[in-house]
Structure formats: structure tokens, C-alpha cells
Amino acid sequence: MKTTSQIVDRNLPRHAHCDSGLWINPEQDHSWRKAAASCTTFKLFSQHYGAFLFHQQAGADVDFAAFPDEVERAYSWIILNLPRQKALLHMLLDCAAGLLSADGQIWLAGENKAGIKSADKVLTTHFASVRKLDNARHCTLYEAKLPVQRRPFSALAHQAKWLLNDHGTEIRVVSYPGVFAHGRLDDGTALLLDTLGAMNVGGDILDFGCGAGVIGTCIAAKNKHARVTFLDASALALQACTDTLAANHLSGTVIASDGLAEVSHSYDMVISNPPIHAGVKTDNRLSLRLLEAVHEHIRPGGKLILVANRHLPYENWLAQNFSQLEELAANNAFKVIAAKK
Ligand SMILES: C[S@@+](CC[C@H](N)C(=O)[O-])C[C@H]1O[C@@H](n2cnc3c(N)ncnc32)[C@H](O)[C@@H]1O
């Protein structure tokens, strides 16, 4: 059992049996079963597709979406695992406050190194009653009651919209807290877009780890013959990407997948600014694991185009799976590599 789950688990005796419980973004373990036993009905909600599948396979009543469905019910107990970004915590607390019954309570659990110790300041902006329940195993657990404002949750209030000029083509980007490079263009993505600007891109394209859909939307807006599929494991990213496409009056296929597990097609080109953060460390093992099967989904003669931190050695791995490698662009921080099948 993960440490954040352990601090919830050891405090379960404090919790009286209640009508309905919800656990938002629980760890991938089985700790929810004991929590569920103290509620008449208990639901899990995950914004990560891999975690959603894990809990679904374990038999949990679990939803995968950008936001919990607020019309469904009022919960008397909501457990929330601390997200890394403060803006995402504000959004999830705003959402949870709208889902809570009048006498309900929220438990917020997280690791000290993830910033849980200062989360009480955030909690007090949303709830009139906040107290620390426990502090153990490098984790802290808070309880919060009495939402300061009782209002239906509005995702729009947290949405960011910004304009991107990609070589003269204006793109509207929509994103939410928790989505990669929320409200701005990442420097690696910028180098990739600069490189793609000089290329003729067409056919079936997969934007792997699409985030708010910046890369694929730029391709679709400028290349009438490109059919773009957008893939991400984050429900918030997929919502942002769907909204980005709509804001630009474009269409595309948007799929939820943990790595390439849900991909059955082959593509002429897979383009990615791949995820490299497993926890706090930056390395390329996560992206290599996620991209492990990518060459199977590229048609003969097709290409994988990646932007990567300049110091990360992707080339050795790519050379084992692709016939030809080319560095298309580089600056002080990033490089863009094309690998031909
Ligand atoms: C570096 S970001 C790039 C986002 C976007 N393409 C851009 O350039 O702004 C990597 C993306 O990979 C997604 N990701 C992380 N783990 C994933 C996984 N297991 N399967 C699919 N996508 C994943 C993240 O949610 C994130 O949106």
C-alpha cells in the first residue's frame, strides 16, 4: 500500500459509517476497499487512464473523466489525494465542495515532499473548518468541512485560453490546471513546431501525449491532408484537447490510452513531446517504456518525430528499432529527432 493510502487507512476508525463516499485520484492499490466498507455506496474517480483501468479491473465502481459528475449525487465523505500543482488542487477542491452534502467532510491526504504541509492554507480558502487529523510516514491528512461557498462547479472558471501564432497561422489553445504547460507554450514543443513548420506533413498522424493538443492542432490547421489522432492518459488533457479542436473549428480522433495500449491503427507519422517525469526525476526511461511498441504502429517508410531534452540519450534506443535517424533541429536545451522505419 502506498504511503498516502496508509495515512488514510490508519485513520479509518475515526470515520463513522456514512451514506455515500467518493475517492478522487486514489493510488493504484487496494486501500479503497476498506474505506468503501464504511459507506453504503462508494465510488472512485480517476483522471488518469492507467489508474482507472487498474481500479476497474479490481472491481471498483470507478469513473474516468476530467471532472466528477456533479449532477449524480451529494457525497457525505470525499477523500482527495493531493495533486502536484496548486492550481489543480484549487480546482479539485472547488469541484469537491460542490459535490459535498451539507454535513459532509473532505479528507485531503498527501506526501510532505509533495507540499501537503502547506495545503491547509489552500483548504481554508474553500472551507470554514479545517484541521489536521494525522501526520505519519512522511504524509499528512487534513479534514475540511463547511464549504465557504455553496455553488455548482464551473470548469470554465478554471479554464485558460491563449493564442499561439504558428508561422502565421493563429491557433486558440484551451487548457485546465494539471495539463502540461497550462496556459503557455513549452520550449520543447516550440522547437518541435518550428521544425514541423518547414516540413510537408500529411496522412495519418498520431500526436502521442497530446496534452492540450497544441502539436496536432497546428498540424491539422495547416495541412488539409493530415488526419490527426490525439492520445493522452490524462482526462484533463483530453478535455483540453477536445476544447482546443472545437475552438479552432477542427476535428480529430481523441483517444484515452496509457502508453500505446489502446492503439490498434498504424500511422504515417507519430509526433511527440513525450512525458519524462516519473515522480520528481527527469529521465527518458518513462518515455521509452511508453513508446516501446511505437514502431509497430508506424507504417513502413513512416517516421517517429520526437523532441527531447538535449542530454537524454534517445538515439541508442531509436537505433535499435528504426533504420535511419536524423537530428532535425537543436538548441541549448532540446533536440528534435526523426526516426524512419
Ligand atoms: C511533455 S507533455 C506534452 C504535451 C503536449 N504534446 C505539448 O507539447 O504541450 C507529455 C504528455 O504525455 C502525457 N502522458 C503521461 N503519461 C502518459 C501515459 N502513460 N500514456 C499516455 N500519455 C501520457 C501527459 O499527460 C502529457 O500530456
The ligand as a Gaussian input file, in Angstrom:
#p B3LYP/6-31G(d) Opt

LIG

0 1
 C        5.617000      16.647000     -22.207000
 S        3.841000      16.550000     -22.226000
 C        3.485000      17.097000     -23.890000
 C        2.106000      17.671000     -24.057000
 C        1.817000      18.307000     -25.429000
 N        2.089000      17.396000     -26.519000
 C        2.633000      19.568000     -25.605000
 O        3.641000      19.517000     -26.306000
 O        2.260000      20.586000     -24.991000
 C        3.580000      14.823000     -22.226000
 C        2.130000      14.349000     -22.208000
 O        2.134000      12.913000     -22.052000
 C        1.028000      12.541000     -21.260000
 N        1.290000      11.240000     -20.622000
 C        1.923000      10.985000     -19.452000
 N        1.902000       9.686000     -19.181000
 C        1.246000       9.091000     -20.201000
 C        0.900000       7.747000     -20.469000
 N        1.194000       6.773000     -19.620000
 N        0.236000       7.477000     -21.618000
 C       -0.108000       8.474000     -22.469000
 N        0.182000       9.777000     -22.247000
 C        0.852000      10.072000     -21.135000
 C        0.894000      13.661000     -20.244000
 O       -0.427000      13.700000     -19.711000
 C        1.260000      14.886000     -21.077000
 O        0.105000      15.485000     -21.616000

